[in-house]
Structures are given as C-alpha cells and as structure tokens.
C-alpha cells in the first residue's frame, strides 16, 4: 500500500512561491557551482513538498524560474527555464529512475510517467506550472532501483529488475477519468520472463522487445502487442547474450538491402572487454538474423543509443568509460550507410567529466541525460562533417559535474508543447522548456 500523505496547512500560491524562491535565492547568493556546502537541499525540497495542495487533488503549483546569467536560482542553465520541480519526497519513494511521456490524441493533454523504486507515478503536466499528481501504479512485486516504461496504442508497458516482476500493462485512458489521486492497478501482467532491465517498442510494427532478462540469455524477447492487453510471446534471440538497451525501427535509410525491414540496434556488453553495437534483422520473429557487430576502443559498458531521423547515424553512450579511463563525457557515432559494414564516424567528447546515460534524438537535436551535468542539448545537423555543438543545458545537480551516479537519469523531449521532463534520481521530476 502507498503511504498516506498527511494533510498540511495549505498556503496560497503566492505564499508558496515566495517561500520557495526566497530559499532558492538565498542559497544561490551564498554559493557557486563549485561551492555548495551551505545549500540544504533537504530544506528546499521539504518546503516544496509540504506547501502543496494535499487535498484529494494533489496539485503542484510553481512559478516559472527563468534562466538568467547562467542560473535558474541555484541550478546552472543555458537557454532552459524551470517550469516546475516535484521533489522525490512528494512521491513517497526512495529513488527515481526512468520516465516517459504520453499525449492523449483527442484532448492533447500531456502526461509524465515517472519511474520510481516502488512503482510508476502518473502526472498531468498539461499546465506545467500546475501539475496534477494522479496516482501511482505500484511495482508488481518488490521495489527496485531499475524500472523502465514505453508506450504503444495508449497503453504503458512496464518492466523492472524486481524479482519476478514480469510485464505490467496499463491502459492510459484510465488517467482521463479522474484528476483525484488514487492507487492504480495494472490491466494485465505477462510473466514469461521474470525480471528485466529494459523494454523497447517499435510502434510501427506493434512489437515490444524485453531486454536484459534471464530468458534468451539476456537477449531480446519478442512480444506481439498488437492487442495491448493480450501480449503474446513470439520468440527471442540469444546468440549475442546480454543486450542492455536497444532501439528497434522499421528501417528507411540508404541501405536498400534492408529497406523497410525491422532492424534492432542493441547496446551489447559483457561487463568486461566486449562492448559493441549489435545489429539484428528481427523482421521474422521465428528466425532473427545477426547482421553485424562493431566494437570501439576504450569501452567500459555499452549502455544505450539512438538513431537519427534519416537512419544514417547511430549515437551510442558508454556508461563506464568516464570512470574507467578518466575521459570526459563521450558519445560514439556510427555510420550506417552500409548496415552490414558499419563504421565509426567519429567520437564526440563533451565539456564535463559527467557520465552519459540515456540519449534521444528529435529532429537535429540530441538530448543527453548526463547524470551530474543534467540535460545537455546538442546540435547534430552538421554530423556529416563530424561536428556536434552543445547549445543548451539544465543542471539539476549543481554540486559538481563529476563522474558519479547522481543527477539526471532520463529525459523525455518528445512533447509537442516543448516541455522536457527530467528524472533526477534523488530530486524527483523537473519540467523545463527552451526559451
């Protein structure tokens, strides 16, 4: 059962934001990026959490904090304003992990699905400065620091490394029926594989791919989700062992040999010397075929990646190279002009020591969740000439940019409104927007 939230004195919106902004401004004037010993983040977060409307409707009001002179109060920034911040304590959870977004096609309401150690929280962010916390879907079994969610046909599909968690399926239309807080139940659980690290979905084929389970030696597990609440196991691929994360697309790039084939690009690692991009043809689920693999130097742990919208370049992040080799944030870019013979195009090196985590591409922008360095927005329009430019950022971890597992785990940059949802492991959900 979710812990009950105590009803507290409800301040006016003006009073709330005066308190929050006073504390933020005070701490900001006392310290810099490299000197934050005087900042009491627990105090800031407590004020944020306590001064909410904690009635039946859990509403989180917030006045936009603009990015001026490199800061949104205590948070370092460039070109991004802070629209809202919902602290982790507000969720009654111990840590945050992955997140995703959903937009109702009829009403155009926007929702954040926020992964937590004990479940998945649902928030209506249609008005990002008046966020409604609708409720939580609890973990199918135990809590876990690892939870992942993707969406198909107005349904959320959730996996976790919690023991015997399986695949939770939740009809997101349930969120449209009420704006009062409740504990939700899943609509279906598929339990063929136990626990898993990740899930990826090809929305054009109606297939979900379970990653990092015990089934198929950690390789991808294929689920037909064309009927979302009746997922059917269709097979898997085990020849390359553990795949940590993957993107699966219906390919429409330059290589005519694979045009309109369903291609899986997987981040493959054995936790040691083997770190590579693996490319599979998964068009025929009963007979998937290995197309190619490509390794790279100074690999620590091949973690996650994304293909550009022209299906020409794949951008891969390694989660441990910064720790193992002391390099700055690094992204390996592969040229996929010939899918059977991919090449390393070049290696981008960022400005900080922070570890890179999940990254996504929208148009000519790459959005990198960079742990202690926050979200980094990179311009990739001139990638053919091996040029990547950091244009903007928002940093939820102002204490440092060191190579540690703190700060932003994931970002969701695909809302039509332009709002980006940042999931900070210990500080909760941040909503930001480009100026």
ChimeraX attribute file (.defattr): number of C-alpha atoms within 10 A of each C-alpha:
attribute: neighborCount
match mode: 1-to-1
recipient: residues
	/A:1	5
	/A:2	15
	/A:3	8
	/A:4	7
	/A:5	13
	/A:6	9
	/A:7	12
	/A:8	12
	/A:9	11
	/A:10	14
	/A:11	14
	/A:12	13
	/A:13	15
	/A:14	11
	/A:15	12
	/A:16	20
	/A:17	19
	/A:18	13
	/A:19	16
	/A:20	20
	/A:21	18
	/A:22	14
	/A:23	19
	/A:24	19
	/A:25	14
	/A:26	14
	/A:27	20
	/A:28	19
	/A:29	10
	/A:30	13
	/A:31	15
	/A:32	16
	/A:33	15
	/A:34	10
	/A:35	12
	/A:36	17
	/A:37	11
	/A:38	10
	/A:39	18
	/A:40	12
	/A:41	14
	/A:42	12
	/A:43	12
	/A:44	18
	/A:45	19
	/A:46	15
	/A:47	17
	/A:48	23
	/A:49	19
	/A:50	19
	/A:51	21
	/A:52	22
	/A:53	20
	/A:54	19
	/A:55	14
	/A:56	12
	/A:57	16
	/A:58	21
	/A:59	21
	/A:60	24
	/A:61	25
	/A:62	23
	/A:63	18
	/A:64	18
	/A:65	16
	/A:66	19
	/A:67	20
	/A:68	14
	/A:69	10
	/A:70	16
	/A:71	22
	/A:72	22
	/A:73	22
	/A:74	25
	/A:75	22
	/A:76	23
	/A:77	25
	/A:78	21
	/A:79	18
	/A:80	26
	/A:81	23
	/A:82	25
	/A:83	21
	/A:84	23
	/A:85	25
	/A:86	20
	/A:87	21
	/A:88	22
	/A:89	18
	/A:90	21
	/A:91	25
	/A:92	14
	/A:93	17
	/A:94	17
	/A:95	21
	/A:96	30
	/A:97	22
	/A:98	27
	/A:99	25
	/A:100	22
	/A:101	23
	/A:102	23
	/A:103	19
	/A:104	14
	/A:105	9
	/A:106	6
	/A:107	9
	/A:108	12
	/A:109	14
	/A:110	20
	/A:111	25
	/A:112	26
	/A:113	25
	/A:114	27
	/A:115	31
	/A:116	31
	/A:117	22
	/A:118	26
	/A:119	24
	/A:120	25
	/A:121	20
	/A:122	23
	/A:123	25
	/A:124	22
	/A:125	22
	/A:126	18
	/A:127	12
	/A:128	28
	/A:129	18
	/A:130	17
	/A:131	22
	/A:132	23
	/A:133	24
	/A:134	23
	/A:135	21
	/A:136	23
	/A:137	22
	/A:138	20
	/A:139	23
	/A:140	21
	/A:141	16
	/A:142	15
	/A:143	20
	/A:144	20
	/A:145	18
	/A:146	20
	/A:147	28
	/A:148	23
	/A:149	24
	/A:150	22
	/A:151	24
	/A:152	21
	/A:153	13
	/A:154	16
	/A:155	20
	/A:156	22
	/A:157	25
	/A:158	28
	/A:159	27
	/A:160	32
	/A:161	22
	/A:162	22
	/A:163	14
	/A:164	17
	/A:165	24
	/A:166	23
	/A:167	26
	/A:168	23
	/A:169	23
	/A:170	22
	/A:171	19
	/A:172	20
	/A:173	10
	/A:174	11
	/A:175	17
	/A:176	12
	/A:177	8
	/A:178	10
	/A:179	17
	/A:180	15
	/A:181	19
	/A:182	16
	/A:183	12
	/A:184	17
	/A:185	15
	/A:186	18
	/A:187	14
	/A:188	16
	/A:189	18
	/A:190	17
	/A:191	12
	/A:192	14
	/A:193	18
	/A:194	18
	/A:195	24
	/A:196	27
	/A:197	19
	/A:198	25
	/A:199	26
	/A:200	21
	/A:201	23
	/A:202	19
	/A:203	17
	/A:204	11
	/A:205	15
	/A:206	15
	/A:207	24
	/A:208	26
	/A:209	24
	/A:210	30
	/A:211	28
	/A:212	25
	/A:213	24
	/A:214	15
	/A:215	21
	/A:216	19
	/A:217	18
	/A:218	23
	/A:219	25
	/A:220	31
	/A:221	26
	/A:222	22
	/A:223	21
	/A:224	18
	/A:225	21
	/A:226	16
	/A:227	11
	/A:228	22
	/A:229	18
	/A:230	15
	/A:231	19
	/A:232	17
	/A:233	18
	/A:234	13
	/A:235	18
	/A:236	23
	/A:237	23
	/A:238	14
	/A:239	12
	/A:240	17
	/A:241	17
	/A:242	24
	/A:243	29
	/A:244	25
	/A:245	25
	/A:246	26
	/A:247	20
	/A:248	25
	/A:249	20
	/A:250	19
	/A:251	18
	/A:252	16
	/A:253	19
	/A:254	15
	/A:255	15
	/A:256	13
	/A:257	11
	/A:258	19
	/A:259	13
	/A:260	13
	/A:261	16
	/A:262	21
	/A:263	24
	/A:264	25
	/A:265	24
	/A:266	28
	/A:267	25
	/A:268	28
	/A:269	25
	/A:270	16
	/A:271	13
	/A:272	10
	/A:273	13
	/A:274	14
	/A:275	23
	/A:276	23
	/A:277	26
	/A:278	20
	/A:279	24
	/A:280	20
	/A:281	19
	/A:282	23
	/A:283	17
	/A:284	12
	/A:285	19
	/A:286	12
	/A:287	12
	/A:288	17
	/A:289	16
	/A:290	17
	/A:291	16
	/A:292	15
	/A:293	19
	/A:294	16
	/A:295	17
	/A:296	15
	/A:297	10
	/A:298	15
	/A:299	22
	/A:300	21
	/A:301	23
	/A:302	28
	/A:303	24
	/A:304	25
	/A:305	25
	/A:306	23
	/A:307	22
	/A:308	17
	/A:309	14
	/A:310	11
	/A:311	18
	/A:312	19
	/A:313	22
	/A:314	22
	/A:315	23
	/A:316	27
	/A:317	25
	/A:318	26
	/A:319	25
	/A:320	21
	/A:321	22
	/A:322	23
	/A:323	16
	/A:324	13
	/A:325	11
	/A:326	11
	/A:327	17
	/A:328	20
	/A:329	23
	/A:330	22
	/A:331	21
	/A:332	19
	/A:333	22
	/A:334	22
	/A:335	18
	/A:336	20
	/A:337	16
	/A:338	15
	/A:339	22
	/A:340	17
	/A:341	12
	/A:342	18
	/A:343	17
	/A:344	15
	/A:345	18
	/A:346	17
	/A:347	17
	/A:348	16
	/A:349	14
	/A:350	19
	/A:351	11
	/A:352	18
	/A:353	22
	/A:354	28
	/A:355	28
	/A:356	33
	/A:357	23
	/A:358	25
	/A:359	26
	/A:360	21
	/A:361	21
	/A:362	12
	/A:363	11
	/A:364	13
	/A:365	19
	/A:366	23
	/A:367	23
	/A:368	27
	/A:369	29
	/A:370	31
	/A:371	29
	/A:372	27
	/A:373	30
	/A:374	30
	/A:375	31
	/A:376	24
	/A:377	23
	/A:378	19
	/A:379	19
	/A:380	19
	/A:381	15
	/A:382	11
	/A:383	15
	/A:384	13
	/A:385	10
	/A:386	13
	/A:387	13
	/A:388	19
	/A:389	16
	/A:390	15
	/A:391	12
	/A:392	16
	/A:393	24
	/A:394	29
	/A:395	28
	/A:396	26
	/A:397	21
	/A:398	21
	/A:399	21
	/A:400	19
	/A:401	22
	/A:402	17
	/A:403	25
	/A:404	15
	/A:405	16
	/A:406	22
	/A:407	30
	/A:408	33
	/A:409	26
	/A:410	29
	/A:411	29
	/A:412	24
	/A:413	24
	/A:414	17
	/A:415	15
	/A:416	10
	/A:417	12
	/A:418	12
	/A:419	22
	/A:420	25
	/A:421	29
	/A:422	31
	/A:423	32
	/A:424	29
	/A:425	24
	/A:426	19
	/A:427	25
	/A:428	27
	/A:429	27
	/A:430	22
	/A:431	24
	/A:432	25
	/A:433	20
	/A:434	15
	/A:435	10
